Amino acid sequence: MTERPSTDLHNRLQGLWLPLVTPFRDGELDVPSLRRLVAHYAGGPVDGLILAATSGEGMALSITELEQLVAVVRAEISLCRRYIPILLGLSGASTAKMMDALDETAAWPIDGYLIASPYYIRPSQRGLVQHFEALADHASWPIVLYNIPYRTAVNLTTETLLRLANHRNIVGMKDCTADRAQSIDLLARRPSGFRVLTGDDAQYHEALTDGADGAILLSAHLETEAFATVQTLWRQGDVAGAQACWNGISDLTRLLFTEPSPAPAKYWLARHGLIDSPEVRLPMVEVGAELASLLDREIERRSPPLLRRA
């Protein structure tokens, strides 16, 4: 197993994390593009990577592809001069099947899991507590909760989150509640050391002002330096500078979600040559002609594609 750093996930779960897209070509995992992506972002201000979550089309990947994805990313990171932690996204509606997934991935070279609430079933808050406590008791790696009720149809309330935050193997959460009042309430009442990172791209700057520890942002695939600079300036007390930097990139957080994510981001990355194809897996589809035209104009306005291929 990959050698672990001296600091744990609890200490590293802050700053700017990237929910890495999964590149495909002709229906298969595109390993050369994946290596190129990791090498590119590992050299920048990214504090951690999320694999196979929403942006990574994790539900469209087989267990064999998941294992290959993790292995390739960890191998590429090992060539860098710094350790970058990896969270593996897992989701499912059955506690027992999720435990099986935890067993299958226990020996993989990851640092933890990002686990969403059970979808479709809409369990009670009591059921959610028991579900996540059972997973946390069983998992070989720490768990980061993923609260995204507009996808799962169930919300982890603040009271539920506060109870789960006291579990020794639950170290933080990705907050996609789209409810600022709930987020502020959690940030004010959370136990010491429980990390909260926003996952609502358009509310990134707002979440930092409310006290979030960082962010997990699909949009940070683009203008990565600028997204990181927003946090740096904010933490340095340069409120005006952070706001100005945010004003320069906030439009991307709307454009990239004009159609279902991650298709727009993959189109942009393919235009830049970071991945060979904008391919997604059904039921996801590539961006339509109208959005492609909008993206092309924005790409040209910001800068010519970095690695555009002939």
N, C-alpha and C positions, 0 to 999 in steps of 0.2 A: 504493500500500500504506500501511496505517496507520503513522504515525510510531512508532518504537520508543523505549522509555525508555532512559536511560543505563545502568541496571543490567540484567544478563542474567538468564535463567531460573535459572541456577545459584544466584544470590543470592536470588531470589524464591521458590525452592522450599522453603518452610518455613512454619510456622504452620498456620492452618486453611483448608483448601481444600474447596470444595463440588462434589460430582459432580452437577451440575444435572439435575433431571428434565426430560424433554421433554414439554410439554403438547400434548395432541391434543384435537380436537373434531370429531365427525362424520367421523372417519377422516383428517382433515387436520391438519397442523401448526397449532397455535393461536398465531398470532403475537401477538395482543393479550395473551394470558396470559403468553407468553414475555417480552414487554417488561416486564410488571408484575413478574414474578419477578426479572428482572435488576435493575430499579430498586430493588426491595425489598432484595435482598442486597448490592447495591453500596453501599448506605448503611450497611451494618453491618460487623462485624469479620471479613469474609471476605478472605483473602489471595490467592485465585485460584479459577478455575472450571475444571471438567472438563466437556467437552461430549461427548455421544454415547458414553459408556462404558456400563458395566453399568446404572447408575441412569438413564441417559439413553436406554435402549433403542436404542443405536446400531445394533445388528444388524438392527433393524426399519426403519431409515431408508434411503431411496434416496440416491444421491450428490447429486441435486438438492436434497433436503431437508437433507442435511448442510451443503451450501454455504449454503442459506438460513438455517439455524440459526446458523452461525458469523457470517454477515453481520448478522443481527438483533442477536445478543448483542454483537458488537463495536460496532455503531452505538449501542446503548443505553448501553454502558459509556462511550463517548466523551462522553456527556452528563454524566458524573460528574466530580468534581473530583480524582480520582486514577486512576492506571493500574492495571487489574486484569488480570493475565496469564491467558491461556486455553490449556489443553491440549485437543487433539482426540483422543478415544479411537478407536483403530483396532484391529481384530483380524481374524485370518484364518489359514488353515492352509497357505497357499501363499506362499513367499517371493517368487516372481515377481509374484503378484497384489498382494501387499502393496507391492512396489516401484511397481507401477502406481498404487496408491492414494496413495502418497507423491508421485508425479508430479502426480496430479490435484489434490492439495491444497497443492502447494508455494507457490502465490501467495496462498493464503488468509490473512486477517489473524489468525493464531494466533501463539503463542509456543513451541509444541512439541507433541509427541505423547505420549500414554499408550498404550503398546503391550503387549498381553497375549501370553503364549506361544501358539504354535500349538495349537489345540484338536484333540481327537480322535486325531490322528496319533501322539502320544506319542513324539516324537523323543528321541534320546539327548542327553546333556549336550553332547557334541561337536557334534551337529546344532543344538542351541539356540545355542551360541556362534556358529557360522557364520551361522545365521539372523539373529541380532540384530546381529552385526558387519556383515553385508551391508546390513541396513536402515539402520544408523547411518552407514555409508559413503555411502549413497545419499540420505539425508534432508536436506532443506534447513533443517529445524528440529531442535533438540535432542530427544532421546528420553528419556522416563521409562519404565522397565521396570514391568510390572504382573505380579507373581508371585501367582497365585491358583489353586493346584493343584486345589482342590476344584471348580473350574469347567473348567479346561483338561485335567485328568487328567495333568499333568506338572509337576514342581517344579523351579524353578531352584535348584540347590544353592548353598551358600555359596561353594564354590570357583568355580563358574560365574559367580556374581554378582561375585566379586572380580576375575575376569578381565575381565568386561564393564565393570566400574566404571572401568577404566583407559582405556576408549575416550574420545576427546576429545568425542564427540557424544552420550554417554550420561551424563546428569547426576544421575540418582537413580532411586528405585524406590518404587512403592506396594506395601507389604508386606501381603499377605493370606494368608500361609502357614498361619496358625492353629497355628503351632509356635513357642512362645516361646523355646525353646532355640536354634533356628536363628536367630531374629531377634536374640537377644542376641549370638550368635556373629558375625553379620554386623556389628552395630553396633560390636563390639569390634575388628574387623579391617578394616573398610572404609577405603579411602584417604581422605585429607583432602579435604573438599569434596563427597564423594559423599553426597547427601541421601537419607534414608530416612524416608518418611511412612507411618504405619500406615493401613490401610484396613479393619481389623477393628474395627467400631464398638464392640463390647462390650469390647474390650481397649484402648480409647483411653487411659485413665489409666495402665494398666499399661505401655503402650508408651512413654509419656512418662517414666515412672520409669526405664525401661531405656535411655533416651537417644535416642529417636526425635526427628527434627527437626520433627515436626508430624503432621498427619493429613488424610486425605481421607475425609469422613464423610457418608454419606447422612442419618444422623440429625440432622446439623447444619442441615438444612432447618427443623427445629423447635428452639426454644430456642437459637437461634444464639449469642446473647450469652453464655449460660451455657456452651456448649461452648468458646467462645473464652476465657472467664474461667478455665476449668480450666488452660489452658496459661499464661495470664498469671500466675496465682497460683503455679503450679509453678515457672516461671522466675524469679519473685521470691523464691523460697525459702519461700513460705508453704505448706508441705506439708499442714498440717491444713486450711487454707482450700481448697486444691485438692481434697482428698479430700471435704470437705463439699459442695463445689459438684458434684463428680462424683456423689456419692450422690443428689443431687437430680434427676439426669437419666439415670442409668445404666439405669433401667427402660425408657426410650424405646428404647434400642438393642436390647432384646429384643422389645418390642411391635411395632416396625416391621419385624421380620423373622419374625413369626409366620406370615405367608404370603409368597410370593415377592415380593421387592422389584423395582420401586418402588411396587407397587400400594397398600400401606398408607400410604406417605408421600403419594402422590397423593390418596388419600381425605382425609387430614388437611388438605392444602393447599387442596383444593377446599372443604372445610368452612370454612376460614378466608377463602375468597374470593381467595386468591392466584392460583389457576387456576380456570377456569370449569367444568372437568370432570375427574373422576378417571380418565378413559378411558386404557386401555393397549391395546397391540396384541397380537393373538394371535401366539404361543401364551400370552402373559400374559393373565390375566383379572383383573377388578376383585375387591376383597375380598368375602368371603362375609358373610352376615348376622351371624354370631356375632362375627367380628372387627370388623365395622362398629360393633356395639353396644359392644364393648370400647373401640374408638377414641373413640366418642362420649362415653363416660363419662370417659375420660382428658382429652379436650379440655375438657369442662365443668369437670373438677376443676382443671385448670391455669389456664384463663382462657377467657372467651367468645371465639368466633372473631373475629378482628381485622376482617375485611372481609366478614362474612357477607352474602350477597345475599338479597334477598327472593325 
